[in-house]
Amino acid sequence: MLTRAKLVTQSYFEIEKMINNEKQRGALDMIEVTASMAGTIIDILVSIGDEISVGQEVIILESMKMEVPVSAEQKGTVTEVKANVGDFVNEGEVILVLS
């Protein structure tokens, strides 16, 4: 018969195991930087391997004839650049991945 304490302990360890599995896959370590609005990328200010700080401008978009900077909301290291200069991106589209 399972007691309440055993159920809580068992659930805790199951959740901890799932989190560890996700960490091993790298899924919890990725930070996605997304386009704040639809527009054309006119400049990429970072490269793979660059250390990024909170608030740092990483991409410049042109939207409605305005230049709009996209800033990182978290710190990290650039592991992937998913767009190129001249690409059109939609609002919310992932443009950089940090770890």
C-alpha positions as CSV (number, residue, x, y, z in Angstrom):
1,M,0.0,0.0,0.0
2,L,1.4,3.4,-1.0
3,T,1.3,6.1,1.6
4,R,0.9,9.8,0.7
5,A,4.6,10.4,1.5
6,K,5.7,7.5,-0.8
7,L,3.5,8.9,-3.6
8,V,5.0,12.4,-3.2
9,T,8.5,11.0,-3.1
10,Q,7.9,8.8,-6.1
11,S,6.4,11.7,-8.1
12,Y,9.4,13.9,-7.2
13,F,11.9,11.4,-8.4
14,E,10.0,10.8,-11.7
15,I,9.9,14.5,-12.4
16,E,13.6,14.9,-11.5
17,K,14.4,12.0,-13.9
18,M,12.4,13.7,-16.7
19,I,14.3,17.0,-16.1
20,N,17.7,15.2,-16.2
21,N,16.7,13.5,-19.4
22,E,15.8,16.8,-21.0
23,K,19.1,18.4,-19.8
24,Q,21.1,15.6,-21.3
25,R,19.3,16.2,-24.6
26,G,20.1,19.9,-24.3
27,A,16.5,20.9,-24.5
28,L,16.5,22.9,-21.3
29,D,19.7,24.8,-22.0
30,M,18.5,26.5,-25.2
31,I,17.4,30.1,-25.2
32,E,15.6,31.4,-28.4
33,V,15.8,35.0,-29.5
34,T,12.7,35.8,-31.6
35,A,11.8,38.6,-34.0
36,S,9.8,41.3,-32.2
37,M,7.9,42.2,-35.3
38,A,7.8,41.2,-39.0
39,G,10.5,42.7,-41.1
40,T,13.6,42.2,-43.2
41,I,16.9,41.5,-41.4
42,I,19.4,44.2,-42.4
43,D,22.2,43.5,-40.0
44,I,23.3,40.6,-37.7
45,L,25.4,42.0,-34.9
46,V,26.6,38.7,-33.4
47,S,28.3,35.5,-34.5
48,I,28.3,31.9,-33.3
49,G,30.4,31.7,-30.1
50,D,29.8,35.3,-29.0
51,E,28.8,35.8,-25.4
52,I,25.6,37.8,-25.2
53,S,24.4,39.9,-22.2
54,V,20.9,40.8,-21.3
55,G,19.6,43.7,-23.4
56,Q,22.4,43.5,-26.0
57,E,21.2,44.3,-29.5
58,V,21.8,41.2,-31.7
59,I,19.8,41.8,-34.9
60,I,18.5,44.9,-36.8
61,L,15.2,44.5,-38.6
62,E,13.7,46.9,-41.1
63,S,10.0,47.2,-40.7
64,M,7.7,49.9,-42.1
65,K,10.9,51.8,-43.3
66,M,12.2,51.9,-39.7
67,E,15.2,50.2,-38.2
68,V,14.2,48.1,-35.2
69,P,16.8,46.5,-33.0
70,V,16.2,43.1,-31.5
71,S,17.7,42.6,-28.1
72,A,18.5,39.5,-26.1
73,E,16.3,39.0,-23.1
74,Q,18.7,36.6,-21.4
75,K,22.4,36.1,-21.4
76,G,24.1,33.2,-23.2
77,T,26.4,32.1,-25.9
78,V,25.3,32.2,-29.6
79,T,25.0,28.5,-30.8
80,E,23.0,29.0,-33.9
81,V,22.0,31.9,-36.3
82,K,18.8,30.8,-38.0
83,A,18.5,33.7,-40.4
84,N,20.6,35.7,-42.9
85,V,20.8,39.4,-43.9
86,G,18.0,40.0,-46.4
87,D,15.7,37.3,-45.0
88,F,12.1,38.3,-44.2
89,V,11.0,37.1,-40.7
90,N,7.6,37.0,-39.1
91,E,6.9,38.2,-35.6
92,G,7.9,35.5,-33.1
93,E,10.1,33.6,-35.5
94,V,13.3,32.3,-34.0
95,I,16.4,34.1,-35.3
96,L,19.1,33.1,-32.8
97,V,19.7,30.3,-30.4
98,L,21.7,30.8,-27.2
99,S,22.9,28.3,-24.7
